């Protein structure tokens, strides 16, 4: 005998909570409500070098979830809080340390959420009696606009910083989705739900962004976003943006830190997201600059930082070291002028120019003799027109 959809859906939500998720919503599988805004964002090139977002096959999937999972009927959206109290301000504001976004202080969230979503999918097949029912799970890895669907599920509202904000708990939470061919009892549509607060006249996030990455409220130009620059951008960081990046080396939390709703954030109950030591949230720049592939792999084995690999992290640390401006960084930067990767060599050169001093100048001149990469040579020569060349 088939289980009534309301009872099955209620049990599904309870099982999701038992698996550790803080939020769960059940929707009819459909395109995101704000898909048109996303398509405009892509057309305007604000996604930068994240070409996978604009691939025709991925855009088709966003328009039609049946392409992702033929016969899909339902979407289960889950949320998991990740906020952990920050280390003392004396650590995060220390320019000799490289700041890391809160979400990357602990174990990679994909390792936590994906297996739980798979377990939830298996539970649903067993409880429904439909063992052969098809399903897919995603944790920001598929062509799904999770934040839009999270808003539809009643998790909160989209803020001017483009993040999904729970008015009772803030924005420090991950999202995941389970697509299934099974029918379920669906939550009320947003227009049928009680109204939720919004940003109102507040512009703290827009004003606080170090690189002015918000071209207007609710529109993020990823090409100027520190998170994009330190994580997604694989090449040269534009010269004009480097001085604005401060000591961020992986991600950025500024637009969340200043959001008034985040004063309601509660520390996560997921122990895997807590840093094992303050150095995880803001490691000394000299330590990062000294990493090789082996030490990088060992240090960030279960961290989301591992996906950008050693070159990009050291590139970012070079920029932070240049912004620090201390001669103490020169001995760590000079060996990087001979690094195997031109990105590391070039950004190290930029940092040494920023710091200056006889040792830095001598090292730059010596490196110039044997440097054959044109881009690195421009950095070694500190050519002002290189900013235009990199665009």
N, C-alpha and C positions, 0 to 999 in steps of 0.2 A: 504494500500500500504506500502510495507516494506521501511524503511528508508535506504538510501545508507550507506554502512558500513563506508565510509570515513566521512560522515556527523555525523553519530552516534558516531563514535570514537572521532571526534573533540569536539562534545558537551560533551562527557564523560570526556575528559581531562579538559575542561573548568569548568565542575561541580566539579571535584576534587579540582581544584584551589579555587573555591568558598567556598568549605568546609574547606579550610585552609591549604591544603597540598601544599608544595613548589615545589614538583617534581612529575611527573606522566609519566609512560611509559606503553605501551601496547605491549605484547609479545604473540607469539604462545605458548601455554602450552607445555612445554618440560622439561626434566631433566636439572639440572644446568650444565653449560658448564665445570665446574671444579669438577664434581662429583668424578672423579677418585682420585683427590688430597684429597678430604674429606675422601674417603674410606681408603686411606693410613694412614691418620691422625688417624682415628679410630683404624685401625689395629695395629698401633704403640702405642696405649694406651694413646695418648696425651690428650684425653678428660677427663682423671682422673676418678672421681667417678660419672660423669654425665652419668650413665648407660643408661638412656633413649635415648641418642643420638645413641647408638649402638644396640638398640633393633632391631631384624630382621624385625618386622613389619614396623618400622620407616625407616629403610634402604630401604625396598621395596617401600615405598611411595616416597622416594627421587628419586628412579630409575624410577618410573612410576606415574605421577600425576593423572592418571586415577583411581588409587587406592584411592586417597584422594577424588576425585570427579568424579564418573563415567560419561563419556561423556564430560569431560572438553575440552574446545577448546582454551580458552584465559586466559591470566594472566595479571592483571593490577597491576603494582608496583607503590607504592607511597612513598614519603619521606616527612618528617616534621622536620624542623630545631628545635633544642632545646637549642642552645648555649645562655647562659646569661652571661654577664660580671662577672668575679669573684669578691669576696669581697677583701678588701685590703690585700696585702701580709702579713701584720703583723698578720692577723687573720689565714690565711691558713698555714702559716709557724710556728705558735705557737704550740710547742709540747704538750701543755696542752689541746689542742683541737683535736677532732677526725675528720679527713677529710672525706668528702662524695663526691662521683663522681657527676659531674655537672648534669648528666641526672636525678639524684634523688633529686634535690633541690626543685622541685615543685610537682605538682600532678602527680600521676602514669600515664605514657604515654598510657598505655593500656586503661585507662578510657577516654582518649581524642580521640585516634585513632580508636579504635574498633567500637564505635557507628557511627563514620563518615564513615568508610568503609561499615558498614551495610547500612547506608543511601545511599551511592553511589551504592551499589548493588541493592537496591530497586528502585532507580532512573533508573538504566539501564534496569531493567525488565519492568518498566512502559513505558519508552521511546521507547524501542524496540518492544513493543506490545507482548512480550513473558513473561507474568506474571508467568508462571509455570517454567521458566528456572531455573535450579539449580545453586547454587553458594555457596562458602565458603569464609570467610575472616579470615586472620591471622595477628597477630602482634607478631612476634617471638614466637608463640605458636604451630606452626604446623611443619611437616616434610618438610620444604622448606628452601633452602639455599638463604635467602633473599639478602645477599650481592652480591652473584654471579648473581642473576637475576637483581639486581639493576645495576650492571656493564653492563650486556647485554642491559639493557634499556637506557644506555648512561648517567647514573648519575655520573660516574667518573671511577676511576681505583682502583684496589686493591693495597694497599700500603704494604710495608715491615712489617708493624705492623698488617697486615691482615685485616685492616679496609678499608671500601670503602671511597675513598677521592674524593671529587669534587674539581678539580683544581681551581675553581673560588670561592668556599665557604668553603672548608675544609671538615672535617669529623663529625662535630657535628650534626648529623641528624638521626632520627629514620626511619625505613622501615616498610612497611606493604604491604600485598598482597590481592588481590581479585581474586579468581578463578571463572570462569563462563563457562557454557556450550554454551554460545552465541559466534558466530564468530564476530571478529572485524577486523579493518584495522591495521595491525601490523607495528611497528616501524622498521626501517632498522636494519639489523644484525650489530654487532660491526665492522665487516670487511667492511661494506658499509658506516660506519660513519667516520667523520673526525678523524684523530689520536688525542689522548689526551696525555698530559704530564704524566710522571711517576716519580718514586722516584730517578731515575738516580743513582748516586753514594752516595747519602745521606744515612747515617746510624744513624741519631740522635736518632730515637726511639729505635733502637737495643742497642745503647750505654747507653741510659738513663734509661732503665728498671731496677728498683731497685733489682729485683730478677733474672735477666738474664733469662727471660721466653721465649725468642726467640731462639730456638735451631739453627735456620738459618733464613735468610731473608724469609718472607712470611710464616713462620711456627711458630705457637705459641704452646708452651707446657703449656697447661692450668694448669697442676699440680704445676707450679711455678708462675702462674699469680696471682697478688694480688686481682684482681676482682674475680677470681675463689676461692681463699682462703677465702675471706671475705663474699662471697655470696653463691656460689654453694657447697662448702665443708661443710658437715654437722658434721664432726667429729673433731678430733684433728688437729690443724695446725702444720705441721712439725716444730720441734724445730729449725732446722738450718735456716728456712726461717723467723721465727718470728722477729729476729733483723733487717731484711732487709725491713720490712713492714712499718717502720716509724710510722706515726700517721694516716694511712688510716684505716678507720673502715667500709667503705662500698664502694667497687669498687676502681678504680684507674684511673687517667686521664693522667699519666705521658707521655705515648707514643703519646697522642694527643696534650698535651701542648707543646711538643718540635717540633711538625711537622711544617715545614715551611709553608705548605699550609693553616694552620689554622690561619695565620695572616690575611687571607681574610675573616674569619668568620664574619657573621653579626648577631647581636642580634636577637633572634627569635621574631616574631610578636605574638606568642602565650602566652598570659598573665599567663596561668595556669602553665607554666614552670619556672616562676620567683620565687626565694625564698622570703618569706615574711620578713625575717630578716637575717643578716649575720650568726647568730647562726645555721641556717638551713644548711648552707654549711660546717660549722666547729663547731659543738656544743662542749662545754666543756666536757672533758672526765669524770669529776666527776659527771656531770649530767647523762651521759649514764650509768655509773657504778651504779648509784642509782635507775635505772628504775626497776619497777616490771611489771608484765604482764598488769596490768590495766593502769599504766601511759604510758607504751610502746604503747598499743593499742590506747590510746587517742592521743598521740603525733604524731603517724605515720599512722593515720587512712586512709588517701588518698595518702600516699607515697608508692613508690615501695619497700621501706625499710620494710614495714609491712610483706612481704612474707618470710623474713628470721627469723622473730619472735625475741622475746626478748633474748633468750639464745645465739643465734649466734652473735647478735649485742654486747651484753655484753662481750662475749668471745673475740670478736675483740677489744673491748675497753680495755680489760685487757692487750692484747698484746701491744696496743698503750701506755698504762700507763707504762708498763715495759720499753718500748723504751724511754718514757719521762724521767723516772728515778728519779722523784722528790719524796721526802718524803711526799709531800702534798697529794699524791695519796694513801698512806698507810691506813689512816682511812676509805677510801671508799673501798679498796680492802679487808681488814680484814673480814668484814661481809660476803663477797662472799665465804670465805673458808667454810661457812656453808650452801651455796646455795643448793637447792634441786637437781640441775643438776651437774653431775660430770664434764662436760666440763667447766662450769663456775668455779667450785672449782679448777680444775687443772690449768687453764690458769691464775687465780688469784694468785695461788701459784707461778707460773713461774714469774709473774710480781713482786711479793714481793721478790723473790730471786734476781731479777735484781736490785731492788731498795736497798735492804739491810737495815741495821740499827737494833737497839735492838727491837723496836716494831714489825717490820716485822718478825724477827727471833723468837720472843716469840710467835707470832700468828701462825707461821708455825709449831712450836713444839707442841703447844696446839691442833691444828687441827689434827695432826698426830695420836694423842691418840685414837680418835674415828673414824678415816677414815677407811672404809672397801673396798673401790674401789681401785684395784691394780694400775690402771693407775694414779689415783689422788695421791696415796701414792708415786709413783715414782716422780711425780712433787713436792710433798712436800719435798721429800728427795733430790731433784735436781740431780737425777741419770743421769750421762752423757750418759749411754747406752740407755736411753729412746728414744733418737733420732732414733736409729735403730729399737727399739720396735714398734714405731708408723708407720713405713713405711708399 
